[in-house]
Amino acid sequence: MPSDALVVTGAHRHQVDLEAVFIAHYARIARVVARLVHDRARAEELAVDAFLKWSSRGGAKGEQAAGWLYRTAIRLGLDELRRRSRRDRAERLVTWWHRPAPTPEDVRAASDAQRRVRAVLGSLRTRDAEMLVLRSEDLRYDEIAVLLDLNPSSVGTLLSRAQQAFRQEYVRRYGDQ
Amino acid sequence: METSDRIATNAWIDREMAALDPEPRWQPDCAAALDRFRARQTSRVDHRRRWTLAIAAATVLGVCLPAMSVTRTFAERCVDACVGLTTRVTNALRTNRTSGIATADARQAAPELSLHDANGALVELSALRGQVVVVNFWATWCGPCRVEMPWFVELQERYRERGLTMIGVSLDDDGWTSVRPFAAAQHVTYPLAIGDDRVARAYGVGVLPTTFIVDRRGRIAVAHEGLVPKETYEQEIAALLAE
């Protein structure tokens, strides 16, 4: 039967491992989430949420850990994006009869390229959005394959489909620009 | 041509996606985030501990409370109150399903009833000729039956002198084991007997409660299936006693 000291040492080592993975991946994951969520503080919060989920599941190690963390963080970002989009729609519906005149800042924000791209990403299938976001973070095909648990030879095809889906949705929403 | 289109599309998407690039100067604060991560890990463990305690306490309460007679009685009363309320609402909403008093020509002779009461005494319908007899088929597990029983006790007391007799025929599978303590708890003062499939078939009992009112000549004058308002019973009994 292990002594208390050994148990404490084991738990401590596990925590050290978790934190090593955190330090290795946190900054990049937060930047990936920030592509989806406009608010940087919120992006950092969601990145920490992804790590908490990962640690509460026992914390997979190695490449599996990185893949799980990136996928979860991007999904949390997409959920946030979709939630915000639904809330905006509901607010527009509620306040349409006494909406104040838009400020120049509102006008600028509405035509913002970021806003458009996020809206399109939020409406795509999660896997397509994941691929596009990771690709825009300059990850190579083999890295994307590892993170999304895909066969490396199919990444090109899947990415191409995701790009087509993005293009079609963008054109449907905003016209061919 | 198709390849050049695809290259153009890819370039366009890369340009659009580049709009999402965070500012190069921005670097997430890893040290502060790690502190938050540790703090939330700790609070999550505390939270889980609190939930475990709450679930354990709820389980203990869930096991202990039903074991106490006070809570069981309270629960039974709640059930009775709900059944009573539902019945009153249903009766108020639905059309009158009582059959009313059959005319003298249309009345059929009541099948013979020959059962033993709680003291072993014989209860025979034919021996009650000359009286108006209410034969109520019931069971201890039947909510509406329990609603009716205090009414029958009251009606029996009120009309006994004028020739009314109540008989409660229980169709409980375990017989007196359930019925005896139940009758004591409900203060049932009229004769109870344990029926069986033969009796139930003879009377055509399909649902509980089912109640028959037998006139002074031993003929079924009224048949009710389900719960019927107390006033209906009283009017019918009074009318048959006056015949």
Interface residues (C-beta under 8 A of the other chain):
Chain A: E19 F22 I23 Y26 A27 A30 R31 A34 R35 L36 R40 A43 E44 A47 V48 F51 L52 S55 S56 A113 Q114 R116 V117 R118 L132 V133 R135 S136 S160 Q163 Q164 F166 R167 Y170
Chain B: R6 T9 N10 W12 I13 D14 E16 M17 A18 A19 L20 D21 P22 W26 Q27 P28 D29 C30 A33 L34 R36 F37 R38 R40 Q41 R44
